[in-house]
Amino acid sequence: MTELTKVRKVQVTEVGPRDGIQADATFVPTQHKIAWINRLIEAGVPRIEATSFVAPRAVPQLADAAEVMKGVKRSKDTILAALVPNARGAIRAAEAGVDQIVVFMSASESHNRKNVNCSVAESLKAFEEVAKIAGDAGIPVHGAIATAFGCPFEGDVAVEAVAKIARAYQDMGFVGMTFGDTTGMATPPLVLQRVQAVREAAPKLYQVLHFHNTRGVGLANVMAGLAEGVDRYESAFGGTGGCPFVPRATGNICTEDLLYLLDEMGIETGIDLRKMMDLACDVQAVLGRELPGQLMKAGLRLDVHPMESVRTATG
């Protein structure tokens, strides 16, 4: 068999509690969010994007961020990260005791205006204050770059624009960066191009790939990342999510589907796949709609079923 990747262990970040539900019109009760995160910890998920300390009027779904953090059963084996848009959010996140602060901005000017209502330069300037607040609190900062593979308003996004932001993140002392495929525009060649460019521009940052399955190539992009040696990925239970500031947006790649792919390739994650499948089914029941995840419907490859469960052909 041809060697597809030399990666043997991958860190999977679960973003469902934040990215997966942030755009839902119906408020998910706080106790469900806490229960989901606790079950993710029990399943062995090493890093969870638990919530976001944004203005409640901007994202009502995450208005209970502090309550969620307070209610979770913390574990030394799981990093609980939280997204913050500005210094005010960073202060709230620090007070809540998050393990890691995540800042975010877009590589394209137009989407950054839509998403956070400021320019790229203004976002970077604001992050300097966030970095100081986090540093004083002893909390590491991770930077995400949305529209890293394309913008719904501008089309192609120059690889140089992504690399420039990554370099700024490194200069501010961030520990890592995420390529956000916010628009589902990533393709394997773009993944290779951008990973290589950022590796050269900001070699001190670890890289994370965050794909959406908008055009059905989410897991193909994961394969491209693995081939390039990237060993960190973000995904959402059941394939939930989608940016509210992207036309016709669809969900993130599904955590269970990603774990199944990695497991079948012999790549270690430390996550209990069956527990994740059970959780995805429960999330689907709470949200009250069918989720796009495939494994939660089909089961594992070697799961067997009684013959009487399927009708016999006649005629």
C-alpha positions in Angstrom: 0.0 0.0 0.0 1.3 3.5 -0.8 2.2 5.6 2.2 -0.4 8.4 2.2 1.0 10.3 5.2 3.7 10.1 7.8 1.4 11.7 10.4 0.6 9.1 13.1 -1.1 11.2 15.7 -3.7 14.0 15.2 -5.2 16.5 17.6 -8.8 17.0 16.8 -10.5 20.1 18.2 -14.3 20.0 18.6 -15.9 23.3 17.7 -19.6 22.1 17.9 -20.4 23.9 21.2 -19.5 27.2 19.6 -19.2 27.1 15.8 -21.8 24.3 15.5 -24.7 26.1 17.1 -23.8 29.8 17.0 -26.2 30.6 14.1 -29.1 28.5 15.4 -32.2 30.7 15.8 -33.5 28.6 18.7 -31.6 29.0 21.9 -30.0 25.8 23.1 -30.5 25.6 26.9 -27.3 26.1 28.9 -27.5 22.7 30.6 -27.4 21.0 27.2 -24.2 22.9 26.2 -22.6 21.9 29.5 -23.6 18.3 29.2 -22.3 18.2 25.6 -18.9 19.6 26.6 -18.7 17.2 29.6 -19.3 14.2 27.3 -16.7 15.5 24.8 -14.2 15.5 27.7 -15.2 12.0 28.7 -14.8 10.9 25.1 -11.2 12.0 25.3 -11.4 15.1 23.0 -8.1 17.0 23.7 -9.2 20.5 22.8 -12.7 22.0 22.7 -13.8 25.4 21.4 -16.4 25.7 24.2 -18.0 29.1 23.6 -17.4 32.7 22.6 -17.3 35.8 24.7 -19.0 38.0 22.1 -21.6 40.6 22.8 -24.9 38.8 23.6 -26.8 41.0 21.1 -24.4 40.0 18.3 -24.7 36.2 19.0 -27.6 35.5 21.4 -26.9 31.8 21.3 -23.6 32.3 23.2 -24.9 34.8 25.7 -24.4 32.2 28.4 -20.6 31.8 27.9 -19.6 32.4 31.5 -22.3 30.1 32.8 -21.2 27.3 30.4 -17.5 27.6 31.5 -18.6 27.6 35.2 -20.7 24.5 34.8 -18.2 22.3 32.9 -16.2 19.5 34.7 -12.7 20.5 33.9 -10.0 18.0 33.0 -6.2 18.5 32.8 -6.3 16.4 29.6 -8.6 18.8 27.7 -8.0 22.4 26.7 -11.1 24.6 26.8 -10.7 27.4 24.3 -13.0 30.3 23.8 -13.3 32.8 20.9 -13.1 36.5 21.7 -13.6 39.5 19.3 -11.9 42.2 21.3 -10.3 43.3 24.6 -13.7 43.3 26.5 -14.2 39.7 25.4 -10.7 38.8 26.5 -11.3 40.2 30.0 -14.5 38.1 30.3 -12.7 35.0 29.0 -9.9 35.4 31.5 -12.3 35.9 34.3 -14.1 32.7 33.3 -10.8 30.8 33.5 -10.5 29.6 29.9 -7.4 27.6 29.0 -6.8 29.3 25.7 -8.1 32.5 24.0 -8.8 32.4 20.3 -9.0 35.6 18.2 -10.4 35.7 14.7 -10.3 37.9 11.6 -10.8 37.4 7.9 -8.1 37.5 5.3 -10.4 39.5 3.0 -11.4 43.1 3.8 -15.0 42.6 2.7 -15.7 39.6 4.9 -13.9 41.1 7.8 -16.2 44.1 7.5 -19.3 41.8 7.4 -18.0 39.6 10.2 -16.5 42.0 12.8 -17.3 45.4 11.2 -13.8 46.7 10.9 -10.8 46.5 8.5 -8.0 43.9 8.6 -5.6 46.5 9.9 -8.0 47.5 12.7 -8.5 43.9 13.7 -4.7 43.3 14.0 -4.3 46.4 16.0 -7.0 45.4 18.4 -5.4 42.0 18.9 -2.3 43.6 20.4 -4.5 44.6 23.4 -6.0 41.1 23.6 -2.5 39.6 23.6 -1.5 41.9 26.5 -4.6 41.0 28.5 -4.0 37.3 27.9 -0.3 37.5 28.6 -1.0 39.2 32.0 -3.4 36.4 32.8 -1.0 33.7 31.7 -3.4 32.5 28.9 -2.0 31.5 25.5 -3.5 33.0 22.4 -4.4 31.2 19.2 -5.3 33.1 16.0 -7.8 32.1 13.4 -7.9 33.4 9.8 -11.3 33.2 8.2 -11.8 33.1 4.4 -8.3 31.7 4.2 -9.1 29.9 1.0 -11.5 32.4 -0.7 -14.1 35.1 -0.1 -17.8 35.0 -1.2 -17.6 38.8 -2.0 -14.1 39.0 -3.5 -13.4 35.5 -4.9 -9.8 34.4 -4.6 -7.9 35.5 -1.5 -4.2 36.0 -2.1 -1.9 33.6 -0.3 0.3 36.5 0.6 -2.6 38.1 2.6 -3.0 34.9 4.7 0.8 34.6 5.2 1.0 38.3 6.3 -1.6 37.8 9.0 0.0 34.6 10.2 3.3 36.5 10.5 1.6 39.2 12.5 0.2 36.5 14.8 3.7 35.1 15.4 5.1 38.6 16.1 2.4 39.1 18.8 3.4 35.9 20.5 0.5 33.7 19.5 1.1 29.9 19.9 -0.7 28.8 16.7 -3.0 29.7 13.9 -6.1 28.2 12.2 -6.8 28.3 8.4 -10.5 28.9 8.4 -12.4 27.5 5.3 -15.3 29.7 6.3 -16.8 29.7 2.8 -16.1 26.0 1.9 -13.9 27.2 -0.9 -10.8 25.2 0.0 -9.4 22.6 -2.5 -6.4 20.2 -2.0 -4.1 22.4 -4.2 -5.0 25.5 -2.2 -4.4 23.6 1.1 -0.9 22.6 0.0 -0.1 26.1 -1.2 -1.2 27.9 2.0 0.3 25.5 4.4 3.6 25.8 2.7 3.5 29.6 2.5 2.6 30.1 6.2 5.1 27.5 7.3 7.7 29.7 5.6 6.3 33.0 6.9 5.5 32.0 10.5 7.5 28.9 11.3 7.0 29.2 15.1 3.2 28.8 14.8 1.6 25.4 14.8 -1.0 25.1 12.1 -4.6 23.9 12.3 -6.9 23.2 9.4 -10.7 24.0 9.7 -12.8 22.9 6.8 -16.4 23.2 5.9 -18.0 20.7 3.6 -19.9 23.2 1.5 -18.8 21.7 -1.8 -18.3 18.1 -0.6 -14.5 18.1 -0.5 -13.9 18.6 3.2 -12.3 15.2 3.9 -10.3 15.4 0.7 -8.8 18.6 2.0 -8.0 16.8 5.2 -6.1 14.2 3.2 -4.1 17.1 1.5 -3.3 18.5 4.9 -2.1 15.1 6.2 0.1 14.7 3.1 1.7 18.0 4.0 2.3 16.9 7.6 -0.4 19.0 9.3 -1.5 17.1 12.5 -4.2 19.4 13.9 -7.8 19.7 12.6 -11.1 21.3 13.7 -14.5 19.8 13.2 -18.1 19.8 14.6 -20.3 17.0 16.0 -22.8 15.9 13.4 -21.4 18.3 10.8 -23.1 21.2 12.4 -22.3 24.9 11.8 -21.9 27.4 9.1 -20.9 31.1 9.1 -24.0 33.4 9.4 -22.1 36.0 7.2 -21.6 33.7 4.2 -24.3 33.2 1.5 -25.6 29.6 1.3 -23.2 28.5 4.1 -23.2 24.8 5.2 -21.6 23.0 8.1 -18.2 22.1 9.3 -16.7 18.7 8.4 -18.2 16.2 10.8 -16.1 15.1 13.8 -17.3 11.5 13.7 -16.6 11.2 9.9 -13.2 12.7 10.4 -12.4 10.4 13.3 -13.5 7.4 11.2 -11.2 8.4 8.4 -8.2 8.8 10.7 -9.0 5.6 12.5 -9.1 3.6 9.3 -5.8 5.2 8.3 -4.2 4.0 11.6 -3.8 7.5 12.9 -4.2 8.0 16.6 -6.5 10.6 18.1 -7.2 9.3 21.6 -11.0 9.9 21.1 -13.7 7.3 21.7 -15.5 7.2 18.3 -18.6 5.4 19.5 -19.1 7.9 22.3 -18.9 10.7 19.7 -21.4 8.9 17.5 -23.8 8.6 20.4 -23.3 12.3 21.3 -24.0 13.4 17.7 -27.3 11.5 17.8 -28.3 13.3 21.0 -27.3 16.7 19.6 -29.5 16.0 16.6 -32.4 15.2 18.9 -31.9 18.4 20.9 -31.6 20.6 17.7 -34.6 18.9 16.2 -33.3 18.5 12.7 -31.4 15.9 10.7 -27.6 16.6 10.8 -25.4 15.9 7.7 -23.0 13.5 9.5 -22.7 10.2 7.7 -21.2 7.8 10.3 -23.9 8.5 12.8 -26.4 7.1 10.2 -24.3 4.3 8.6 -22.3 3.0 11.6 -18.7 1.6 11.5 -17.5 -0.4 8.5 -17.4 -3.7 10.4 -20.6 -3.3 12.3 -22.8 -6.3 11.4 -26.6 -6.6 11.4 -29.0 -9.5 11.8 -30.1 -10.9 8.4 -33.8 -10.6 9.4 -33.4 -6.9 9.7 -33.3 -6.6 5.9 -36.0 -8.0 3.6 -35.1 -10.8 1.2 -35.4 -10.2 -2.5 -38.3 -11.9 -4.3 -39.1 -12.7 -7.9 
